Amino acid sequence: LFVVYFLCKDAFPFYNSQSVGKKLLHIKVVDARTGEGLQGDYSASIFRSITLLIPGLNLIELILLLSNRERLGDRWAGTMVIKE
């Protein structure tokens, strides 16, 4: 159940494209092309999150995030995080 939540948390319709942490920080995930939230777009949510589960790739994610503020998962999924 944890893995399903972790991979799909940004796509659950009742979360408004936000995990619990994103809700606390007042940020959300949107499709980079349309600006729409990810509600129901489970494939984008999975692509976005899968990089954090792969050993080694999660370190690359951290380096990319610190250097240019864009995650590899966001590039793969065509998403971005915005302020709410």
PETA-V786550 format. One record per backbone hydrogen bond with DSSP energy under -1.0 kcal/mol. CO is the residue of the C=O (numbers start at 1). NH is the residue of the N-H. E is the energy in kcal/mol with one decimal. If there is no record, write none. Layout:
co | nh | e
CO | NH | E
CO | NH | E
This chain:
co | nh | e
1 | 5 | -2.6
2 | 6 | -3.1
3 | 7 | -2.5
4 | 8 | -2.1
5 | 9 | -1.7
8 | 11 | -2.2
11 | 40 | -3.5
12 | 15 | -1.8
17 | 29 | -2.2
19 | 23 | -2.2
20 | 24 | -1.9
21 | 25 | -1.7
22 | 27 | -2.4
26 | 84 | -3.2
28 | 82 | -2.8
30 | 80 | -2.2
31 | 35 | -2.7
36 | 31 | -3.2
38 | 41 | -2.8
40 | 42 | -1.4
41 | 45 | -1.7
42 | 46 | -2.6
43 | 47 | -2.6
44 | 48 | -2.3
45 | 49 | -1.7
46 | 50 | -2.6
49 | 52 | -1.6
50 | 53 | -1.4
54 | 58 | -1.6
56 | 60 | -1.5
57 | 61 | -2.2
58 | 62 | -1.7
59 | 63 | -2.2
60 | 64 | -2.7
61 | 65 | -2.7
62 | 66 | -2.3
63 | 67 | -2.0
64 | 68 | -2.8
65 | 69 | -1.2
71 | 75 | -1.7
72 | 76 | -2.7
73 | 77 | -2.1
74 | 78 | -1.4
74 | 79 | -2.1
78 | 32 | -2.9
80 | 30 | -2.8
82 | 28 | -2.4
